[in-house]
Amino acid sequence: MANRSYLYSADSMPNEAELPRRIRCISEHNWDIPLAHKLMAGRGTTIVPSMIWNPPIGIAADYAEGAALLRDLLRVVGQGLEDDAEFADCVARTTAHLEKQQAKYVVLETGEIVSLTDDDPAASVRRLASDDIPDAVARAEAAIAGRNDDWLAAVRADWQKHFASFYSEALYFSFPG
């Protein structure tokens, strides 16, 4: 079994008392928290109780703003990959799925990834929310504005690592509708 990060959408944030009523599956990514997941969780980032594990290691954020940031970066990355049919297909599938699964919040579940090290999972999620996600957002914003060409070239060269996640209505951890 691969360790994965999971991305969901919901109309409310998870809290100590209950899970959101309707949780929609967005994507899962093996062995990493990809750039796409970080950008989706990059606006209004808040640590919340996990919907899957016991520690407070979930991250919730504004869905619409995160999706807009991801779409903007995909557009800019695509400006250097016009002849790459696989990238175009990935973008089309991703954006269609994001539209279909839209809700007020996005919830990033990181438990399987942050537990790969001996670090405290809650501390790892705090670092992710305070350092890694804001850094990814800042780099993406700079690239979109034309001020981060080296980073953009690196993302473009390895786009599968950053964007080719498994997008589906059913993930390894799915919730009743």
Contact map, one row per residue, 1 for C-alpha under 8 A:
111000000000000000000000000000000000000000000000000000000000000000000000000000000000000000000000000000000000000000000000000000000000000000000000000000000000000000000000000000000
111100000000000000000000000001100000000000000000000000000000000000000000000000000000000000000000000000000000000000000000000000000000000000000000000000000000000000000000000000000
111110000000000000000000000001110000000000000000000000000000000000000000000000000000000000000000000000000000000110000000000000000000000000000000000000000000000000000000000000000
011111000000000000000000000111111000000000000000000000000000000000000000000000000000000000000000000000000000010110000000000000000000000000000000000000000000000000000000000000000
001111100000000000000000000111111000000000000000000000000000000000000000000000000000000000000000000000000001111110000000000000000000000000000000000000000000000000000000000000000
000111110000000000000000011110000000000000000000000000000000000000000000000000000000000000000000000000000001110000000000000000000000000000000000000000000000000000000000001000000
000011111000000000000000111100000000100000000000000000000000000000000000000000000000000000000000000000000111100000000000000000000000000000000000000000000000000000000000000000000
000001111100000000000011111000000000000000000000000000000000000000000000000000000000000000000000000000000111100000000000000000000000000000000000000000000000000000000000000000000
000000111110000000000011110000000000000000000000000000000000001000000000000000000000000000000000000011111110000000000000000000000000000000000000000000000000000000000000000000000
000000011111100000011111000000000000000000000000000000000000000000000000000000000000000000000000000000111110000000000000000000000000000000000000000000000000000000000000000000000
000000001111100000011110000000000000000000000000000000000000000000000000000000000000000000000000000000111000000000000000000000000000000000000000000000000000000000000000000000000
000000000111110000011000000000000000000000000000000000000000000000000000000000000000000000000000000000011000000000000000000000000000000000000000000000000000000000000000000000000
000000000111111000110000000000000000000000000001000000000001000000000000000000000000000000000000000000001010000000000000000000000000000000000000000000000000000000000000000000000
000000000001111101110000000000000000000000000001111000000000000000000000000000000000000000000000000000000000000000000000000000000000000000000000000000000000000000000000000000000
000000000000111111100000000000000000000000000001100000000000000000000000000000000000000000000000000000000000000000000000000000000000000000000000000000000000000000000000000000000
000000000000011111000000000000000000000000000000100000000000000000000000000000000000000000000000000000000000000000000000000000000000000000000000000000000000000000000000000000000
000000000000001111100000000000000000000000000000000000000000000000000000000000000000000000000000000000000000000000000000000000000000000000000000000000000000000000000000000000000
000000000000011111110000000000000000000000000000000000000000000000000000000000000000000000000000000000000000000000000000000000000000000000000000000000000000000000000000000000000
000000000000111011111000000000000000000000000000001000000000000000000000000000000000000000000000000000000000000000000000000000000000000000000000000000000000000000000000000000000
000000000111110001111110000000000000000000000000000000000000000000000000000000000000000000000000000000000000000000000000000000000000000000000000000000000000000000000000000000000
000000000111000000111110000000000000000000000000000000000000000000000000000000000000000000000000000000000000000000000000000000000000000000000000000000000000000000000000000000000
000000000110000000011111000000000000000000000000000000000000000000000000000000000000000000000000000000000000000000000000000000000000000000000000000000000000000000000000000000011
000000011110000000011111100000000000000000000000000000000000000000000000000000000000000000000000000000000000000000000000000000000000000000000000000000000000000000000000000000111
000000011100000000000111110000000000000000000000000000000000000000000000000000000000000000000000000010000000000000000000000000000000000000000000000000000000000000000000100000101
000000111000000000000011111000000000000000000000000000000000000000000000000000000000000000000000000010000000000000000000000000000000000000000000000000000000000000000001111001000
000001111000000000000001111100000000000000000000000000000000000000000000000000000000000000000000110010000000000000000000000000000000000000000000000000000000000000000011101000000
000001110000000000000000111110000000000000000000000000000000000000000000000000000000000000000000000000000000000000000000000000000000000000000000000000000000000000001111001000000
000111100000000000000000011111000000000000000000000000000000000000000000000000000000000000000000000000000000000000000000000000000000000000000000000000000000000000001110001000000
000111000000000000000000001111111100000000000000000000000000000000000000000000000000000000000000000000000000000000000000000000000000000000000000000000000000000000001100000000000
011110000000000000000000000111110000000000000000000000000000000000000000000000000000000000000000000000000000000000000000000000000000000000000000000000000000000000001000000000000
011110000000000000000000000011111000000000000000000000000000000000000000000000000000000000000000000000000000000010000000000000000000000000000000000000000000000000000000000000000
001110000000000000000000000011111100000000000000000000000000000000000000000000000000000000000000000000000000000010000000000000000000000000000000000000000000000000000000000000000
000110000000000000000000000010111110110000000000000000000000000000000000000000000000000000000000000000000000010010000000000000000000000000000000000000000000000000000000000000000
000000000000000000000000000010011111110000000000000000000000000000000000000000000000000000000000000000000000000000000000000000000000000000000000000000000000000011100000000000000
000000000000000000000000000000001111111000000000000000000000000000000000000000000000000000000000000000000000000000000000000000000000000100000000000000000000000001100000000000000
000000000000000000000000000000000111111100000000000000000000000000000100000000000000000000000000000000000000000000000000000000000000000000000000000000000000000001100000000000000
000000100000000000000000000000001111111110000000000000000000000000000000000000000000000000000000000000000001000000000000000000000000000000000000000000000000000000000000000000000
000000000000000000000000000000001111111111000000000000000000000000000000000000000000000000000000000000000000000000000000000000000001100110000000000000000000000000000000000000000
000000000000000000000000000000000011111111100000000000000000000001101100000000000000000000000000000000000000000000000000000000000000100110000000000000000000000000000000000000000
000000000000000000000000000000000001111111100000000000000000111011101100000000000000000000000000000000000100000000000000000000000000000000000000000000000000000000000000000000000
000000000000000000000000000000000000111111111000000000000011111001000000000000000000000000000000000000000111000000000000000000000000100000000000000000000000000000000000000000000
000000000000000000000000000000000000011111111000000000000000110001000000000000000000000000000000000000000000000000000000000000000000110010000000000000000000000000000000000000000
000000000000000000000000000000000000001111111000000000000000111011000000000000000000000000000000000000000000000000000000000000000000000000000000000000000000000000000000000000000
000000000000000000000000000000000000000011111100000000000001110000000000000000000000000000000000000000000000000000000000000000000000000000000000000000000000000000000000000000000
000000000000000000000000000000000000000011111110000000000011110000000000000000000000000000000000000000000000000000000000000000001000000000000000000000000000000000000000000000000
000000000000000000000000000000000000000000011111000000000011100000000000000000000000000000000000000000000000000000000000000000001000000000000000000000000000000000000000000000000
000000000000000000000000000000000000000000001111100000011111000000000000000000000000000000000000000000000000000000000000000011001000000000000000000000000000000000000000000000000
000000000000111000000000000000000000000000000111110000011111000000000000000000000000000000000000000000000000000000000000000000000000000000000000000000000000000000000000000000000
000000000000011100000000000000000000000000000011111001111110000000000000000000000000000000000000000000000000000000000000000000000000000000000000000000000000000000000000000000000
000000000000010000000000000000000000000000000001111111111110000000000000000000000000000000000000000000000000100000000000000000000000000000000000000000000000000000000000000000000
000000000000010000100000000000000000000000000000111110000100000000000000000000000000000000000000000000000000100000000000000000000000000000000000000000000000000000000000000000000
000000000000000000000000000000000000000000000000011111000000000000000000000000000000000000000000000000000000100000000000000000000000000000000000000000000000000000000000000010000
000000000000000000000000000000000000000000000000011111111000000000000000000000000000000000000000000000000000001000000000000000000000000000000000000000000000000000000000000000000
000000000000000000000000000000000000000000000000110111110000000000000000000000000000000000000000000000000000000000000000000000000000000000000000000000000000000000000000000000000
000000000000000000000000000000000000000000000000110011111000000000000000000000000000000000000000000000000000000000000000110000000000000000000000000000000000000000000000000000000
000000000000000000000000000000000000000000000011110011111100000000000000000000000000000000000000000000000000000000000000010000000000000000000000000000000000000000000000000000000
000000000000000000000000000000000000000000000011110010111110000000000000000000000000000000000000000000000000111000000000110010000000000000000000000000000000000000000000000000000
000000000000000000000000000000000000000000000011111000011111000000000000000000000000000000000000000000000011111000000000000010000000000000000000000000000000000000000000000000000
000000000000000000000000000000000000000010001111110000001111100000000000000000000000000000000000000000000011100000000000000010001000000000000000000000000000000000000000000000000
000000000000100000000000000000000000000010011111000000000111110000000000000000000000000000000000000000001111000000000000000000000000000000000000000000000000000000000000000000000
000000000000000000000000000000000000000111111100000000000011111001000000000000000000000000000000000000001110000000000000000000000000000000000000000000000000000000000000000000000
000000000000000000000000000000000000000111111000000000000001111111000000000000000000000000000000000000011100000000000000000000000000000000000000000000000000000000000000000000000
000000001000000000000000000000000000000110100000000000000000111111100000000000000000000000000000000001111100000000000000000000000000000000000000000000000000000000000000000000000
000000000000000000000000000000000000000000000000000000000000011111110000000000000000000000000000000001111000000000000000000000000000000000000000000000000000000000000000000000000
000000000000000000000000000000000000000100100000000000000000011111111000000000000000000000000000000000000000000000000000000000000000000000000000000000000000000000000000000000000
000000000000000000000000000000000000001111100000000000000000111111111100000000000000000000000000000000000000000000000000000000000000000000000000000000000000000000000000000000000
000000000000000000000000000000000000001100000000000000000000001111111110000000000000000000000000010000000000000000000000000000000000000000000000000000000000000000000000000000000
000000000000000000000000000000000000000000000000000000000000000111111111000000000000000000000000000000000000000000000000000000000000000000000000000000000000000000000000000000000
000000000000000000000000000000000000001100000000000000000000000011111111100000000000000000000000000000000000000000000000000000000000000000011000000000000000000000000000000000000
000000000000000000000000000000000001001100000000000000000000000001111111110000000000000000000000000000000000000000000000000000000000000000000000000000000000000000000000000000000
000000000000000000000000000000000000000000000000000000000000000000111111111000000000000000000010000000000000000000000000000000000000000000000000000000000000000000000000000000000
000000000000000000000000000000000000000000000000000000000000000000011111111100000000000000000000000000000000000000000000000000000000000000000001000000000000000000000000000000000
000000000000000000000000000000000000000000000000000000000000000000001111111110000000000000000000000000000000000000000000000000000000000000011011000000000000000000000000000000000
000000000000000000000000000000000000000000000000000000000000000000000111111111000000000000100000000000000000000000000000000000000000000000000000000000000000000000000000000000000
000000000000000000000000000000000000000000000000000000000000000000000011111111100000000000000000000000000000000000000000000000000000000000000000000000000000000000000000000000000
000000000000000000000000000000000000000000000000000000000000000000000001111111110000000000000000000000000000000000000000000000000000000000000011000000000000000000000000000000000
000000000000000000000000000000000000000000000000000000000000000000000000111111111000000000000000000000000000000000000000000000000000000000000000000000010011000000000000000000000
000000000000000000000000000000000000000000000000000000000000000000000000011111111100001100000000000000000000000000000000000000000000000000000000000000000001000000000000000000000
000000000000000000000000000000000000000000000000000000000000000000000000001111111100000000000000000000000000000000000000000000000000000000000000000000000000000000000000000000000
000000000000000000000000000000000000000000000000000000000000000000000000000111111100000000000000000000000000000000000000000000000000000000000000000000000001000000000000000000000
000000000000000000000000000000000000000000000000000000000000000000000000000011111111001000000000000000000000000000000000000000000000000000000000000000000001000000000000000000000
000000000000000000000000000000000000000000000000000000000000000000000000000001111111100100000000000000000000000000000000000000000000000000000000000000000000000000000000000000000
000000000000000000000000000000000000000000000000000000000000000000000000000000001111100000000000000000000000000000000000000000000000000000000000000000000000000000000000000000000
000000000000000000000000000000000000000000000000000000000000000000000000000000001111111100000000000000000000000000000000000000000000000000000000000000000000000000000000000000000
000000000000000000000000000000000000000000000000000000000000000000000000000000000111111110000000000000000000000000000000000000000000000000000000000000000000000000000000000000000
000000000000000000000000000000000000000000000000000000000000000000000000000000000001111111000000000000000000000000000000000000000000000000000000000000000000000000000000000000000
000000000000000000000000000000000000000000000000000000000000000000000000000001001001111111100000000000000000000000000000000000000000000000000000000000000000001000000000000000000
000000000000000000000000000000000000000000000000000000000000000000000000000001000101111111110000000000000000000000000000000000000000000000000000000000000000000000000000000000000
000000000000000000000000000000000000000000000000000000000000000000000000000000000000111111111000000000000000000000000000000000000000000000000000000000000000000000000000000000000
000000000000000000000000000000000000000000000000000000000000000000000000000000000000011111111100000000000000000000000000000000000000000000000000000000000000000000110000000000000
000000000000000000000000000000000000000000000000000000000000000000000000010000000000001111111110000000000000000000000000000000000000000000000000000000000000000000000000000000000
000000000000000000000000000000000000000000000000000000000000000000000000000000000000000111111111000000000000000000000000000000000000000000000000000000000000000000000000000000000
000000000000000000000000000000000000000000000000000000000000000000000000000000000000000011111111100000000000000000000000000000000000000000000000000000000000000000000010000000000
000000000000000000000000000000000000000000000000000000000000000000000000000000000000000001111111110000000000000000000000000000000000000000000000000000000000000000000010000000000
000000000000000000000000000000000000000000000000000000000000000000000010000000000000000000111111111000000000000000000000000000000000000000000000000000000000000000000000000000000
000000000000000000000000000000000000000000000000000000000000000000000000000000000000000000011111111100000000000000000000000000000000000000000000000000000000000000000000000000000
000000000000000000000000010000000000000000000000000000000000000000000000000000000000000000001111111110000000000000000000000000000000000000000000000000000000000000000011000000000
000000000000000000000000010000000000000000000000000000000000000000100000000000000000000000000111111111000000000000000000000000000000000000000000000000000000000000000000000000000
000000000000000000000000000000000000000000000000000000000000000000000000000000000000000000000011111111000000000000000000000000000000000000000000000000000000000000000000000000000
000000000000000000000000000000000000000000000000000000000000000000000000000000000000000000000001111111000000000000000000000000000000000000000000000000000000000000000000000000000
000000001000000000000001110000000000000000000000000000000000000000000000000000000000000000000000111111100000000000000000000000000000000000000000000000000000000000000000000000000
000000001000000000000000000000000000000000000000000000000000001100000000000000000000000000000000011111110000000000000000000000000000000000000000000000000000000000000000000000000
000000001110000000000000000000000000000000000000000000000000001100000000000000000000000000000000000011111100000000000000000000000000000000000000000000000000000000000000000000000
000000001111000000000000000000000000000000000000000000000000011100000000000000000000000000000000000001111100000000000000000000000000000000000000000000000000000000000000000000000
000000001111100000000000000000000000000000000000000000000001111100000000000000000000000000000000000000111110000000000000000000000000000000000000000000000000000000000000000000000
000000111100000000000000000000000000000110000000000000000001111000000000000000000000000000000000000000111111000000000000000000000000000000000000000000000000000000000000000000000
000000111100100000000000000000000000000010000000000000000111100000000000000000000000000000000000000000001111100000000000000000000000000000000000000000000000000000000000000000000
000011110000000000000000000000000000100010000000000000000111000000000000000000000000000000000000000000000111110000000000000000000000000000000000000000000000000000000000000000000
000011110000000000000000000000000000000000000000011100001110000000000000000000000000000000000000000000000011111000000000000000000000000000000000000000000000000000000000000000000
000111000000000000000000000000001000000000000000000000001100000000000000000000000000000000000000000000000001111111000000000010000000000000000000000000000000000000000000000000000
000010000000000000000000000000000000000000000000000010001100000000000000000000000000000000000000000000000000111111100000100000000000000000000000000000000000000000000000000000000
001110000000000000000000000000000000000000000000000000000000000000000000000000000000000000000000000000000000011111110000000000000000000000000000000000000000000000000000000000000
001110000000000000000000000000111000000000000000000000000000000000000000000000000000000000000000000000000000011111110000000000000000000000000000000000000000000000000000000000000
000000000000000000000000000000000000000000000000000000000000000000000000000000000000000000000000000000000000011111111010100110000000000000000000000000000000000000000000000000000
000000000000000000000000000000000000000000000000000000000000000000000000000000000000000000000000000000000000001111111111100000000000000000000000000000000000000000000000000000000
000000000000000000000000000000000000000000000000000000000000000000000000000000000000000000000000000000000000000111111100000000000000000000000000000000000000000000000000000000000
000000000000000000000000000000000000000000000000000000000000000000000000000000000000000000000000000000000000000001111110000000000000000000000000000000000000000000000000000000000
000000000000000000000000000000000000000000000000000000000000000000000000000000000000000000000000000000000000000000111111000000000000000000000000000000000000000000000000000000000
000000000000000000000000000000000000000000000000000000000000000000000000000000000000000000000000000000000000000001101111101100000000000000000000000000000000000000000000000000000
000000000000000000000000000000000000000000000000000000000000000000000000000000000000000000000000000000000000000000100111111100000000000000000000000000000000000000000000000000000
000000000000000000000000000000000000000000000000000000101000000000000000000000000000000000000000000000000000001001100011111110000000000000000000000000000000000000000000000000000
000000000000000000000000000000000000000000000000000000111000000000000000000000000000000000000000000000000000000000000001111111000000000000000000000000000000000000000000000000000
000000000000000000000000000000000000000000000000000000000000000000000000000000000000000000000000000000000000000000000011111111100000000000000000000000000000000000000000000000000
000000000000000000000000000000000000000000000000000000000000000000000000000000000000000000000000000000000000000001000011111111110000000000000000000000000000000000000000000000000
000000000000000000000000000000000000000000000010000000001110000000000000000000000000000000000000000000000000010001000000111111111000000000000000000000000000000000000000000000000
000000000000000000000000000000000000000000000010000000000000000000000000000000000000000000000000000000000000000000000000011111111100000000000000000000000000000000000000000000000
000000000000000000000000000000000000000000000000000000000000000000000000000000000000000000000000000000000000000000000000001111111111000000000000000000000000000000000000000000000
000000000000000000000000000000000000000000000000000000000000000000000000000000000000000000000000000000000000000000000000000111111111100000000000000000000000000000000000000000000
000000000000000000000000000000000000000000001110000000000010000000000000000000000000000000000000000000000000000000000000000011111111110000000000000000000000000000000000000000000
000000000000000000000000000000000000000000000000000000000000000000000000000000000000000000000000000000000000000000000000000001111111110000000000000000000000000000000000000000000
000000000000000000000000000000000000000000000000000000000000000000000000000000000000000000000000000000000000000000000000000000111111111000000000000000000000000000000000000000000
000000000000000000000000000000000000010000000000000000000000000000000000000000000000000000000000000000000000000000000000000000111111111100000000000000000000000000000000000000000
000000000000000000000000000000000000011011000000000000000000000000000000000000000000000000000000000000000000000000000000000000011111111110000000000000000000000000000000000000000
000000000000000000000000000000000000000001000000000000000000000000000000000000000000000000000000000000000000000000000000000000001111111111000000000000000000000000000000000000000
000000000000000000000000000000000000000000000000000000000000000000000000000000000000000000000000000000000000000000000000000000000011111111100000000000000000000000000000000000000
000000000000000000000000000000000010011000000000000000000000000000000000000000000000000000000000000000000000000000000000000000000001111111110000000000000000000000000000000000000
000000000000000000000000000000000000011001000000000000000000000000000000000000000000000000000000000000000000000000000000000000000000111111111000000000000000000000000000000000000
000000000000000000000000000000000000000000000000000000000000000000000000000000000000000000000000000000000000000000000000000000000000011111111100000000000000000000000000000000000
000000000000000000000000000000000000000000000000000000000000000000000000000000000000000000000000000000000000000000000000000000000000001111111110000100100000000000000000000000000
000000000000000000000000000000000000000000000000000000000000000000001000100000000000000000000000000000000000000000000000000000000000000111111111000000010000000000000000000000000
000000000000000000000000000000000000000000000000000000000000000000001000100000000000000000000000000000000000000000000000000000000000000011111111100000000000000000000000000000000
000000000000000000000000000000000000000000000000000000000000000000000000000000000000000000000000000000000000000000000000000000000000000001111111111100000000000000000000000000000
000000000000000000000000000000000000000000000000000000000000000000000000100100000000000000000000000000000000000000000000000000000000000000111111111110110000000000000000000000000
000000000000000000000000000000000000000000000000000000000000000000000001100100000000000000000000000000000000000000000000000000000000000000011111111100000000000000000000000000000
000000000000000000000000000000000000000000000000000000000000000000000000000000000000000000000000000000000000000000000000000000000000000000001111111100000000000000000000000000000
000000000000000000000000000000000000000000000000000000000000000000000000000000000000000000000000000000000000000000000000000000000000000000000111111110000000000000000000000000000
000000000000000000000000000000000000000000000000000000000000000000000000000000000000000000000000000000000000000000000000000000000000000000000111111110000000000000000000000000000
000000000000000000000000000000000000000000000000000000000000000000000000000000000000000000000000000000000000000000000000000000000000000000100111111111110000000000000000000000000
000000000000000000000000000000000000000000000000000000000000000000000000000000000000000000000000000000000000000000000000000000000000000000000010011111111000000000000000000000000
000000000000000000000000000000000000000000000000000000000000000000000000000000000000000000000000000000000000000000000000000000000000000000000000000111111100000000000000000000000
000000000000000000000000000000000000000000000000000000000000000000000000000000000000000000000000000000000000000000000000000000000000000000100010000111111110000000000000000000000
000000000000000000000000000000000000000000000000000000000000000000000000000010000000000000000000000000000000000000000000000000000000000000010010000111111111000000000000000000000
000000000000000000000000000000000000000000000000000000000000000000000000000000000000000000000000000000000000000000000000000000000000000000000000000011111111100000000000000000000
000000000000000000000000000000000000000000000000000000000000000000000000000000000000000000000000000000000000000000000000000000000000000000000000000001111111110000000000000000000
000000000000000000000000000000000000000000000000000000000000000000000000000010000000000000000000000000000000000000000000000000000000000000000000000000111111111001000000000000000
000000000000000000000000000000000000000000000000000000000000000000000000000011011000000000000000000000000000000000000000000000000000000000000000000000011111111000000000000000000
000000000000000000000000000000000000000000000000000000000000000000000000000000000000000000000000000000000000000000000000000000000000000000000000000000001111111000000000000000000
000000000000000000000000000000000000000000000000000000000000000000000000000000000000000000000000000000000000000000000000000000000000000000000000000000000111111111000000000000000
000000000000000000000000000000000000000000000000000000000000000000000000000000000000001000000000000000000000000000000000000000000000000000000000000000000011111111110000000000000
000000000000000000000000000000000000000000000000000000000000000000000000000000000000000000000000000000000000000000000000000000000000000000000000000000000000011111111000000000000
000000000000000000000000000000000100000000000000000000000000000000000000000000000000000000000000000000000000000000000000000000000000000000000000000000000000011111110000000000000
000000000000000000000000000000000111000000000000000000000000000000000000000000000000000000000000000000000000000000000000000000000000000000000000000000000010011111111000000000000
000000000000000000000000000000000111000000000000000000000000000000000000000000000000000001000000000000000000000000000000000000000000000000000000000000000000001111111000000000000
000000000000000000000000000000000000000000000000000000000000000000000000000000000000000001000000000000000000000000000000000000000000000000000000000000000000001111111100000000000
000000000000000000000000001111000000000000000000000000000000000000000000000000000000000000000000000000000000000000000000000000000000000000000000000000000000000101111110000000000
000000000000000000000000001110000000000000000000000000000000000000000000000000000000000000000000000000000000000000000000000000000000000000000000000000000000000000011111000000000
000000000000000000000000011100000000000000000000000000000000000000000000000000000000000000001100100000000000000000000000000000000000000000000000000000000000000000001111100000000
000000000000000000000000111000000000000000000000000000000000000000000000000000000000000000000000100000000000000000000000000000000000000000000000000000000000000000000111111000000
000000000000000000000001110000000000000000000000000000000000000000000000000000000000000000000000000000000000000000000000000000000000000000000000000000000000000000000011111000000
000000000000000000000000100000000000000000000000000000000000000000000000000000000000000000000000000000000000000000000000000000000000000000000000000000000000000000000001111111000
000001000000000000000000111100000000000000000000000000000000000000000000000000000000000000000000000000000000000000000000000000000000000000000000000000000000000000000001111111000
000000000000000000000000000000000000000000000000000000000000000000000000000000000000000000000000000000000000000000000000000000000000000000000000000000000000000000000000011111000
000000000000000000000000000000000000000000000000000100000000000000000000000000000000000000000000000000000000000000000000000000000000000000000000000000000000000000000000011111100
000000000000000000000000100000000000000000000000000000000000000000000000000000000000000000000000000000000000000000000000000000000000000000000000000000000000000000000000011111110
000000000000000000000011000000000000000000000000000000000000000000000000000000000000000000000000000000000000000000000000000000000000000000000000000000000000000000000000000011111
000000000000000000000110000000000000000000000000000000000000000000000000000000000000000000000000000000000000000000000000000000000000000000000000000000000000000000000000000001111
000000000000000000000111000000000000000000000000000000000000000000000000000000000000000000000000000000000000000000000000000000000000000000000000000000000000000000000000000000111
